[in-house]
Amino acid sequence: MRRKRWDKDLVFLLVTTLIMVASWVGLEVYQAYVNVTLPPGLEKHLTPFDPILKTGVLDKLEGRSL
């Protein structure tokens, strides 16, 4: 009977360790996903996109011949 108690303790320890490691990895992945850092100098290249469609540009493209 002594052996069964040791097996139960080992299984409990392994399951608890697995849950803790999975939680740790999950939190690290979440933290890496949320905290986005941009390299210096990259912000000057990020300009807002103009959502207005410029039909003049489309007319010029339509007038081009291949």
C-alpha angles and dihedrals in degrees: 000000000000091000094058092056091053091050092051091050092049093049090048091050093048094047092047091049091049092051091048094049092046090050091048093050091046093052092047091051091048091049092050090048094050099042106066115176121191122213114250114271095025094097092070089063093052106089125168115262116243106231094197112104111230106216093187090067090049091050090052090050091049091052093054118100123214 
